[in-house]
């Protein structure tokens, strides 16, 4: 069985622990009522092991949770480990952390992202993605590069889904000024940004150099929000060789507040599209 991404397991476990606390039960008492070992409840609540939909239902029965919508949400989330997304066919080429990221991105209803160096993957043209991948991963051959570009283009289907992912992207001016692949590639990429930024569910804002220092200079991040349970929001920080997932309430709140501050310092969406168009014409 394919595993639910670790960050999602922790979120499900956290919600189940909250419901157990509300019911006034210890993990040992819950396990006893179900005929389980206490360690099974503990592993589920900490996200160290997956949980089956039927186990979720059994726990919710013990906790006397009557909210049918919540019951269905948690059971459905647990059952998503059985779902094989399109990215499964690339399991040999993609690290598990990247597959987890794609799974979260696919299920999210909203993504808030700050980019300080390159165009976000969901907004890249094929040529820009190819040239960027060649530059960042010079050790990769043509076939590997083609696969990564194919995956990046496939990810963009979330913007055409029904309903589509709502994307809020704050781009540092450096993203627009950094030449990737030469003038022709950049001109097409900037035109693509203007085209996508005109969609009702894509909101682009530019942080111009004139904004000075801002919290975003510490690095890019993405905040995913989900339609089922708000508590499942997660922050993703990209590093050179891995990604860091932050799912604690205080971390999510802090990054959410930071994103709002960045948006307040950035140009409006309308001004940003004009700004991007100006750079494209001057390139």
N, C-alpha and C positions, 0 to 999 in steps of 0.2 A: 504493500500500500504506500502510495506517495505521501510524504509527510507534509502537514500544514506548516508553512514557514514558522521558524522559531519565535519570531516576534508576535505572530498571531496566536501561537500556543500560549505565550505568556499573558497575552491580553485576555484570552478566554479563561485561563486559570485565575487571573486577577478578579474577573467578574464573578466567577464561581466562588472564590474565597469571600468576596464581599457579601454575596447572597447567603453563604453559610454563617458569617458573622451576624447578619441581620436575623437569621433564624435562631441565633443563640446557641449554636452547636460548636463543639470542638471538632477538629478533623478526625480524631479518634472515634467520637460519637457518631459522626456521619458514616464512617467506614463500618462501624459495628452494625448499624441499621441495615447496611447493604450487604453485609457478609464479606466485605473487602478487608484487606490489610490496610492499616493507617498510612503506610508508605505510598499506596496507590493514590490516595486523595492528595497527599503531599506533592507527589510528582506531577499530578495534573495541575494543581494550583500554582506551582512554580514554573510550569511550562517545560519541565525536563522530559516529559513524555507526552505523546499525543493522547487525544481523548476521542472516543467514538460517539456518534450521535446518541446511541442508546444509553451510554454512560452519563452523558449530559442530562438526558431525560430522567434517568434514575436519581441523579443528584438533585435535580429541580423538584422532583416529587418529595424527596426527603426534606427539602428546605421549604416545602409548601408554597412554591412560587406559582401563582395563578395567572400571571400576566402572559397570555397566550402569545402575544407578539414577541415578547422577550424570549419565551421558550423556543419558538420557531427560529428566531435569529441565532441563538446560541447553538442549537442543534444543526442548523444549516452551516454555520461557520466550522463546526467540528467536522461535518461531512465533506468539506471542500478538499480534504486530503485525498479523496477518491477521484477528484476531478483532474484530468490531464489537460492542461492548456496547450496552446500551439507551441509554446517554448519547449515542451517535453521532447520534441524531436531533435532539439539541439543540446540535449543533456550531456553529450560527450564533449561538446565544444565549449559550453558555458559553465563557469564555476557555480556552485550551489547558491552563493550569495547573490549573484546576478539573477539567477532564476527566481529566487525569493523576491528580489526587487521587482521583477516583471510581474510576478503574481500579485503583489500588493498594488502596483500601478494599474493593473487590469481591473482589479476589484474596487478601486477607489472611486469616489464620486467627485472628489476635488483634490487638486494638487497645488500647493503653493511652493514656488521654487525661486531661489536666488542663485543667479549665475554671475560669477565675477571674471571668468576667463574665456569660456566658449559658449556657443549657442546650445541651449538644452536639447537633449536627444530627440524629444518629441517635436521639435521645431526645425530640425536639420534637413537640408536637401541631401539626396544621395551623394552628389559630388562633394559637398562639404563633409559629410560623414566619412567618405572614403579617404579624402585627403587628411582629415584630422586623425583617423585611425592609423594611417601610414606614418604620420609624424609621431604619434604617441607610442605606437607599438612597432618600432622599426624591425624588431626581430620576427615579426609575423610575415608569412608568405602571402601571395595573392589569394589563395583559397581561404585562408583563415580570415583575411581582411574582408573578403567578399561575404563570408558567413556573418561576421559581426555587423556589417552594413545591412545585410538582409534582415537580421534580427532588429536592428534599430528602426528600419523602415516598418517592420511588422508591428512594433510597439506603437506606432503612430495611429494604429487603427482605433485606439481608445478615443481619439478626437473625432472619429466618424461614427462611433457607436451610437446606439439609441437606448437610453440617453447618453450623450457624450460626456467624457470627463471635462469638468470645469477646471481650466488651467489659469492660474494667476502666476505670471512670471515677471520678476524684477531683474533687469539686465543691467549690469554695470556698463558704462560707455566703452570700456576696454573690450567687451565682447564684440562690439560692432566695429571697432577700429583694428582689431587684430586680424591680419590677413592670413587666411587659411586657403591654400590652393591657388592663390593669385587673384587678380582683379575680376576675371570672369566668374569664377566660382563665388567670390564674395558678393558681386553684384546680384547674382541669381539668389544667393542666400538672403540678402537684405530684402529683395523683392518678395521672397517667400515669407519672411517675417511680417511684412506689411499685409500680405494677403491673409495669412492666418490670424493676425491681430485684428482683422476686420470681422472675424467670426464672433457671434454673440457669446460664445462660451470660452473664448480665449481672450485674456486680458494681459496686455504687455505694457510694462512701464520701464522707462529708462532712468537709471541713476547717472546723471551727467557728471563729468569730472568737477564741474563747478559746485557740486554738492559737498565736496571736501571729504574729510574722513567720516566714515560711518561704520556701524556695527558689522556690516556685511564684508568688510575687508578681512575679517577673520576666516572667511571661506564660504563656499557654496553649501546649500542645504535644500532638502525637499521635505515638505510636510504633507503626508497623505491623510485624507479624511475619508470615512466610509459611511455608506448610507444606512447601515443597520444599527451600529452602536457608536455613539460619539466617542466613547472611551477608547475606541480602537485606534485613534489617531496616533501616528508614529512619525518621528523625524529621522531622516536618513542623511548621514554625513559621508561623503565620498573621500577615500584616501587613495594613495597610489596603488596599493595592492589589495584593498579590501573596503568594505563599507561598514559603518557603525550605525546601529539602530538604537534610537532612544525612544522608549515608550513609557517612561515614568511621567506622571501627571505634571510634576514641576518642570521637567524638561520640555514637554510639549507646550505648556503654557508660556515658558520663557521664549521659545523660538517663535511661537505665534505672536507674542507681543513684539518681538524683534522684527518680524516680517511686517507688521502693521506700521512700525516706525519707519522702516525702509520705504514702504509705499508712500508715506506722508512726505518723505524727502524727495521722492522720484517725480518725474514729470507725469502728468495725467496720461491716460491711454491715448487720447486724441493728440496731445502734444508729442507723445512718444512716437506715434506712427509718422508724424510729420518730421520729427528729428531723424528717424531711420531713413526716411525717403530723402532727406537732405544729404545724409552721408552717402547714400547710394548714388545720387546724382553727382556728387563731388568726387567719387572714387575714380 
